[in-house]
């Protein structure tokens, strides 16, 4: 059961990878709005997702260190109110594939979310629901698909135009197991899952994001805590 739960940790992309940061930076440009322009700036976006991450189990767990490659695509609409207060939000439709280098497993993750908050020159806060469907199948273990609903809270500090610091916390609830053999995930406090992330994003010719991910999951009577570094590179 512990191994099956640890495999589930492969499925959820790091929370800090969900924000379309490069486009957000463009939308954050402040200044007086010309009267000929509408108060809301709305634009579509899409971006590839590419990540390398490692997860270390809590001491005493039988599951070894896991190294994964994550690839996929994310897109949607983002919008910002030009006048103060600078309301800001974005929708996101994303799909990723996770490959476990150390275990040869393959996972799929699909997400639909909508997030809203406010944005300023130095900071941004957004929150909103995130619906997801996960599944994973490895050479030794299989985790049937299940769906869930997360609630993402994200804060960004922008000390420099080229450098942002992003933190998030995302509790989640399981909605329904899609595989008939999947057991109901037990509560982790009031939640079935909890994820926290802290990262630094650098904007240059290539955009680098480096951070640390903490993930809690509860499966039946067993609870597992894993954490580890995540590196993301974007063109």
DRENTOR-165965 format. One record per residue (C-alpha): residue number from 1; residue in three letters; x, y, z. Coordinates in Angstrom, 1 decimal. Example, Ala and Ser with C-alpha at 12.3 -4.5 7.8 and 13.67 -1.06 7.14 Angstrom:
<midos>
<1,ALA,<12.3,-4.5,7.8>>
<2,SER,<13.7,-1.1,7.1>>
</midos>
This chain:
<midos>
<1,UNK,<0.0,0.0,0.0>>
<2,UNK,<2.9,2.4,0.8>>
<3,UNK,<4.5,1.7,-2.5>>
<4,UNK,<1.2,2.4,-4.4>>
<5,UNK,<0.9,5.7,-2.5>>
<6,UNK,<4.5,6.6,-3.3>>
<7,UNK,<3.7,6.0,-7.0>>
<8,UNK,<0.8,8.4,-6.7>>
<9,UNK,<3.4,11.1,-5.9>>
<10,UNK,<4.7,10.8,-9.4>>
<11,UNK,<1.5,12.1,-10.8>>
<12,UNK,<1.1,15.6,-9.6>>
<13,UNK,<3.2,18.3,-11.3>>
<14,UNK,<4.9,20.7,-9.0>>
<15,UNK,<2.5,23.5,-8.0>>
<16,UNK,<4.9,26.2,-8.9>>
<17,UNK,<4.8,25.0,-12.6>>
<18,UNK,<1.1,25.9,-13.0>>
<19,UNK,<1.4,29.7,-13.4>>
<20,UNK,<2.1,31.0,-16.9>>
<21,UNK,<4.9,33.2,-15.6>>
<22,UNK,<6.4,34.7,-18.7>>
<23,UNK,<3.1,36.0,-20.0>>
<24,UNK,<2.2,37.1,-16.5>>
<25,UNK,<5.3,39.2,-16.4>>
<26,UNK,<4.2,40.9,-19.6>>
<27,UNK,<0.7,41.5,-18.2>>
<28,UNK,<2.2,43.0,-15.1>>
<29,UNK,<3.6,46.0,-17.0>>
<30,UNK,<2.2,49.0,-15.2>>
<31,UNK,<1.6,52.6,-16.4>>
<32,UNK,<-1.3,54.9,-17.2>>
<33,UNK,<-3.9,53.3,-19.5>>
<34,UNK,<-4.7,55.2,-22.7>>
<35,UNK,<-8.4,56.1,-22.9>>
<36,UNK,<-8.7,54.3,-26.2>>
<37,UNK,<-7.8,50.9,-24.6>>
<38,UNK,<-10.3,48.8,-22.6>>
<39,UNK,<-9.8,48.4,-18.8>>
<40,UNK,<-9.1,44.7,-19.1>>
<41,UNK,<-6.2,43.2,-20.9>>
<42,UNK,<-7.0,39.6,-22.1>>
<43,UNK,<-4.8,37.3,-24.1>>
<44,UNK,<-4.4,33.6,-24.8>>
<45,UNK,<-1.2,31.7,-23.9>>
<46,UNK,<0.4,28.3,-24.3>>
<47,UNK,<3.7,27.0,-23.1>>
<48,UNK,<5.6,23.7,-23.0>>
<49,UNK,<6.2,22.0,-19.6>>
<50,UNK,<9.6,20.4,-19.0>>
<51,UNK,<10.8,19.4,-15.6>>
<52,UNK,<13.4,17.2,-13.8>>
<53,UNK,<12.6,16.4,-10.2>>
<54,UNK,<13.6,14.1,-7.4>>
<55,UNK,<11.5,13.0,-4.4>>
<56,UNK,<13.0,11.7,-1.1>>
<57,UNK,<10.8,9.7,1.2>>
<58,UNK,<10.6,10.4,4.9>>
<59,UNK,<13.0,8.5,7.0>>
<60,UNK,<11.9,4.9,7.6>>
<61,UNK,<9.9,4.5,4.4>>
<62,UNK,<10.6,1.5,2.3>>
<63,UNK,<10.2,3.5,-1.0>>
<64,UNK,<13.6,4.6,-2.5>>
<65,UNK,<14.5,8.0,-4.0>>
<66,UNK,<12.6,8.7,-7.2>>
<67,UNK,<13.8,10.7,-10.1>>
<68,UNK,<11.3,11.8,-12.8>>
<69,UNK,<11.1,13.6,-16.1>>
<70,UNK,<7.9,15.6,-16.7>>
<71,UNK,<6.8,16.9,-20.2>>
<72,UNK,<3.6,18.3,-21.6>>
<73,UNK,<1.8,21.5,-22.5>>
<74,UNK,<-0.3,24.1,-20.7>>
<75,UNK,<-2.5,26.9,-22.1>>
<76,UNK,<-5.6,29.0,-21.6>>
<77,UNK,<-6.5,32.7,-21.1>>
<78,UNK,<-4.9,35.3,-18.8>>
<79,UNK,<-6.3,38.7,-17.9>>
<80,UNK,<-5.4,41.8,-15.9>>
<81,UNK,<-7.3,44.9,-14.9>>
<82,UNK,<-5.2,47.8,-16.1>>
<83,UNK,<-6.4,50.3,-13.5>>
<84,UNK,<-5.9,50.0,-9.8>>
<85,UNK,<-6.6,47.7,-8.1>>
<86,UNK,<-4.9,45.5,-10.6>>
<87,UNK,<-7.1,42.4,-10.5>>
<88,UNK,<-5.5,39.5,-12.3>>
<89,UNK,<-6.4,35.9,-13.2>>
<90,UNK,<-5.9,33.1,-15.6>>
<91,UNK,<-7.5,29.8,-16.7>>
<92,UNK,<-5.4,26.7,-17.4>>
<93,UNK,<-5.8,23.5,-19.3>>
<94,UNK,<-2.8,21.2,-19.0>>
<95,UNK,<-1.7,17.7,-19.8>>
<96,UNK,<1.6,16.1,-18.8>>
<97,UNK,<3.4,12.8,-19.0>>
<98,UNK,<5.7,11.6,-16.1>>
<99,UNK,<8.5,9.1,-16.7>>
<100,UNK,<10.2,7.6,-13.7>>
<101,UNK,<13.9,7.2,-14.6>>
<102,UNK,<14.6,5.1,-11.6>>
<103,UNK,<11.5,2.8,-11.9>>
<104,UNK,<10.6,2.8,-15.5>>
<105,UNK,<7.0,3.9,-14.7>>
<106,UNK,<4.7,6.1,-16.8>>
<107,UNK,<2.1,8.5,-15.5>>
<108,UNK,<-0.5,10.8,-17.0>>
<109,UNK,<-1.9,14.0,-15.5>>
<110,UNK,<-4.8,16.2,-16.9>>
<111,UNK,<-5.8,19.5,-15.2>>
<112,UNK,<-8.5,22.2,-15.7>>
<113,UNK,<-8.2,25.2,-13.4>>
<114,UNK,<-9.2,28.9,-13.0>>
<115,UNK,<-7.4,31.3,-10.7>>
<116,UNK,<-8.0,34.9,-9.7>>
<117,UNK,<-6.4,37.5,-7.4>>
<118,UNK,<-4.6,40.8,-7.6>>
<119,UNK,<-1.3,41.9,-9.0>>
<120,UNK,<1.1,44.7,-8.3>>
<121,UNK,<4.6,45.8,-9.3>>
<122,UNK,<6.2,44.0,-6.4>>
<123,UNK,<3.8,41.1,-5.5>>
<124,UNK,<0.9,39.0,-6.7>>
<125,UNK,<-1.6,36.7,-5.0>>
<126,UNK,<-3.9,34.2,-6.8>>
<127,UNK,<-6.2,31.4,-5.7>>
<128,UNK,<-8.8,29.1,-7.3>>
<129,UNK,<-10.0,25.5,-8.0>>
<130,UNK,<-8.0,22.9,-9.9>>
<131,UNK,<-9.7,19.8,-11.2>>
<132,UNK,<-7.4,16.9,-12.1>>
<133,UNK,<-7.3,13.3,-13.3>>
<134,UNK,<-4.3,11.1,-12.6>>
<135,UNK,<-3.1,7.6,-13.4>>
<136,UNK,<0.2,5.7,-13.2>>
<137,UNK,<1.5,2.3,-14.4>>
<138,UNK,<4.9,0.9,-13.8>>
<139,UNK,<6.6,-2.4,-14.6>>
<140,UNK,<6.0,-3.7,-11.0>>
<141,UNK,<3.0,-1.6,-9.8>>
<142,UNK,<-0.1,-0.1,-11.2>>
<143,UNK,<-2.2,2.8,-9.8>>
<144,UNK,<-5.7,3.0,-11.4>>
<145,UNK,<-6.9,6.4,-12.4>>
<146,UNK,<-8.7,8.7,-10.0>>
<147,UNK,<-10.0,12.3,-10.0>>
<148,UNK,<-9.8,15.1,-7.5>>
<149,UNK,<-10.2,18.8,-6.8>>
<150,UNK,<-7.4,21.0,-5.5>>
<151,UNK,<-7.5,24.6,-4.2>>
<152,UNK,<-4.4,26.5,-5.1>>
<153,UNK,<-3.1,29.5,-3.1>>
<154,UNK,<-0.1,31.2,-4.7>>
<155,UNK,<2.0,34.2,-3.7>>
<156,UNK,<4.7,35.8,-5.9>>
<157,UNK,<7.3,38.4,-4.9>>
<158,UNK,<8.9,40.3,-7.7>>
<159,UNK,<12.1,42.0,-6.4>>
<160,UNK,<13.5,42.3,-9.9>>
<161,UNK,<12.1,42.2,-13.4>>
<162,UNK,<14.3,39.2,-14.1>>
<163,UNK,<13.8,37.4,-10.8>>
<164,UNK,<10.6,36.3,-9.1>>
<165,UNK,<10.1,34.2,-5.9>>
<166,UNK,<7.0,32.0,-5.9>>
<167,UNK,<5.4,30.1,-3.1>>
<168,UNK,<2.2,27.9,-3.1>>
<169,UNK,<0.1,25.7,-1.0>>
<170,UNK,<-2.5,23.3,-2.5>>
<171,UNK,<-4.8,21.1,-0.5>>
<172,UNK,<-6.8,18.6,-2.5>>
<173,UNK,<-9.8,16.3,-2.1>>
<174,UNK,<-10.4,13.0,-3.9>>
<175,UNK,<-13.6,13.1,-5.9>>
<176,UNK,<-13.9,9.5,-7.2>>
<177,UNK,<-11.7,6.5,-8.0>>
<178,UNK,<-12.0,5.8,-11.8>>
<179,UNK,<-10.6,2.3,-11.5>>
<180,UNK,<-12.7,-0.3,-9.8>>
<181,UNK,<-9.8,-1.6,-7.7>>
<182,UNK,<-8.8,1.8,-6.3>>
<183,UNK,<-9.4,2.2,-2.5>>
<184,UNK,<-10.8,5.4,-1.1>>
<185,UNK,<-8.0,7.8,0.0>>
<186,UNK,<-8.3,8.4,3.7>>
<187,UNK,<-8.3,12.0,5.1>>
<188,UNK,<-5.1,13.8,5.7>>
<189,UNK,<-6.6,16.1,8.3>>
<190,UNK,<-9.5,17.6,6.4>>
<191,UNK,<-7.8,16.8,3.1>>
<192,UNK,<-6.7,13.8,1.1>>
<193,UNK,<-3.6,15.5,-0.3>>
<194,UNK,<-1.4,18.5,0.4>>
<195,UNK,<1.3,20.1,-1.6>>
<196,UNK,<3.6,23.0,-0.9>>
<197,UNK,<6.2,24.6,-3.2>>
<198,UNK,<8.9,27.3,-3.0>>
<199,UNK,<10.8,28.4,-6.1>>
<200,UNK,<12.9,31.1,-7.7>>
<201,UNK,<12.2,32.0,-11.4>>
<202,UNK,<14.8,33.7,-13.5>>
<203,UNK,<13.8,35.3,-16.8>>
<204,UNK,<16.5,35.3,-19.5>>
<205,UNK,<17.2,33.9,-22.9>>
<206,UNK,<16.2,30.6,-21.2>>
<207,UNK,<13.8,30.8,-18.3>>
<208,UNK,<15.0,28.8,-15.3>>
<209,UNK,<12.9,27.8,-12.3>>
<210,UNK,<14.5,26.0,-9.3>>
<211,UNK,<12.6,25.1,-6.2>>
<212,UNK,<11.7,22.5,-3.5>>
<213,UNK,<8.4,20.5,-3.4>>
<214,UNK,<6.8,19.1,-0.3>>
<215,UNK,<3.9,16.5,-0.8>>
<216,UNK,<1.7,14.7,1.7>>
<217,UNK,<-0.7,12.0,0.6>>
<218,UNK,<-2.9,9.6,2.6>>
<219,UNK,<-4.0,6.2,1.2>>
<220,UNK,<-6.2,4.0,3.4>>
<221,UNK,<-4.5,3.9,6.9>>
<222,UNK,<-1.0,4.8,5.5>>
<223,UNK,<0.3,8.3,5.2>>
<224,UNK,<3.4,9.2,3.2>>
<225,UNK,<5.5,12.4,3.2>>
<226,UNK,<8.0,13.1,0.4>>
<227,UNK,<10.0,16.1,-0.6>>
<228,UNK,<12.7,17.1,-3.1>>
<229,UNK,<14.1,19.5,-5.6>>
<230,UNK,<12.6,20.5,-8.9>>
<231,UNK,<14.2,22.2,-11.9>>
<232,UNK,<12.3,23.6,-14.9>>
<233,UNK,<13.8,25.1,-18.1>>
<234,UNK,<11.7,27.0,-20.7>>
<235,UNK,<12.5,28.6,-24.0>>
</midos>
